[in-house]
Amino acid sequence: MLGGWPDQAMSRTVDLFMALPPLILALLALSVTGTSLVTLTLVAAFLAALRVFRLSRALGLDLATRDFVDIARLRGEGTLRIAACEILPNAAGPLIAEAGLRFVFAFLFVASLSFLGLGVQPPMADWGGMVRENAGALNYGGIAPLVPAAAIALLAISVNLLGDRAAGGRTGR
């Protein structure tokens, strides 16, 4: 189908960025542009998009070699119709499950940056910042930092369960 040098160029660019640790990329971007909410969102979205690109490409390449795609080609369907009617519905399940994972990883990433003092800045609230502000209570047996940490864990589990449920049985033919 499609591919060639544009596919190779995008794949190598994504591989280059994925070879660097996400925290280092985020610290670099935040040091250059500042710690605004827009910057945090864009950095988290960029880092998540790298993984989604790799998964989407792998799913597309795998599904493009299946028999039902060959049958659609033999019926005379065009590339866009095959992508929309054959490949996308079969890739939907893994992509929905991946969307849940990417949301959780982006949320944890922003929370960890907030814990380090580089994420969401006061007066806006963030669970990572709440853990940082109350970390001293652990020395005295307080549970204050455990409450936002438990909320982060509960959110992560809930979103993953919802993503798996929404993906349902749509994990390919």
N, C-alpha and C positions, 0 to 999 in steps of 0.2 A: 504494500500500500504506500504509505508515505514514509519518510525517513530522510536519509542522506545527511548532508553536512549540517542542516539546521538542527536536526535531532542530535547529532553528535556534539555540536557546539553547545546546545542547551544542557545536554547531559554532563559534559565535562565542566561547564560552569557550575552546575549544581553540585557535582562531585567536589569541586574546589572549595565551595562554601561549606559543604558537609564535613570536609576534612578538618575544619577549624572548630574548636570547642565553642558551643553556643554562648556560654557565659563570656568568653573573650570577645566574640563578635558583638554581643550586647554592650559590654563595657566600652568597647571602642566606639560604637555608634552613640552611646549615651554621653561619652566624654566629648565627642565632636559636636553633637547637636543639643545637648542638655537633656534634663530628665523631665520632659513634659509627658503628659498622658498620651498625646498623639504619637510621640516618638516611641514610647513603650509599646503602644498598640502596633505600630508599623514594624518594629523589630520582632515582636512576638509573631506577627502574621508572616513576616518574611521567613523566619526560622521554621514555622509550621509548613509554609508552602514548599520548602525544599523537600521535606519528607513526603508530602502529598504528591508532588511531581514524580518522585521516584516510584511510589506505589501505583499511581495512575499509569505511568509509562509501562511498568512491568505487567500490570493487569491488561492493558491494551495490547501489548505484544503477545501475551499468552492467549488472550481470547481471539486475537486475529488469526491464530493458527488452528482454531477449532473447526470442526466439520460444519456447524451451522453457519459460520461465516462463509465457508466455501460454497455451501448451498445457496446462500443469498447472492453471492457473486455469479453463480451459474444462472440464477433467475434474472440476472441483468440489473440488479440494484446497484446504485452508485455508492461511492465511498461515504458520503455524508449520511445517506440512508442506512447503510450498514452500521456506521458508528452510532447513530441515534437509536436504531431499532433492534440491533443485535448485541453490540458491545456494551453500550451504556447501561441497559437494563441488567446485564449480567455482572457488571462491575459495581452496581449500586450498593449491594450489601456490604462488601468490603470497604467501599468508600464511606458509607454511613458510619460503620464501626470505627474507621480511621478518624472521621470527623470528631467523634466523641473523645478519642484518645488525644487528638491534637488540641482540642479545647482544654482538656485537663492538663496537658503538658504546658500549654501557653499560660494557663492560670497559675500553675506551680512555678513556672519561670518568673512571672511577674511578682508572685509572692516571695520568691527567693531573692529577687532584686530588691524588693521592699524591705526584707529582713536585713539586707546589707546596707540599706539606707539610700539605694539608688532607684527605687521604684516609685510607687505612688507617694507623693509628698504631702505632708500635713498642710492644710486641715482635712484633706480627703482621707477617708478611712480605707485600710487594707488589712487583710488578715495577717499577711507577712509582717507588716509594720506593727500590728498588735502583739505578735509573738515577740518581736525585738524589744518593744517597750516594756513588756512584762517578764522578760527573761530572768531578771534578777530575783523574781519571786520564787523561782525554783530552789534557790539557796536556802530559803526559809520554809520550804514545804508547801508553798502556795501552788494552786493549780491554775492561776490566771492565764499563763501562756498556753496551757493545754487546751483551753476552750477554743480559741481560734484555730489551733492546730487540728483539733478534732473536727471543726467545721470544714477545714480544708480537706481532710480525709473523707468526710461524709459526702462532700460535693464531688470529689473524684470518683468515689464508688458509685454514687447515684448517676452521674453522667455516663460512666462506662456501662452501667446496667441499662440505662435508657438507650444508649447507642446500640448495644447488642440486641436489645428488644426491637428497636426500629429496623435494624438490619434483618431481623427475622431469619428466614431460611434462605434469603437471597445472597448466597455465597457462590454463585456460579451454577452452571447446568450440570 
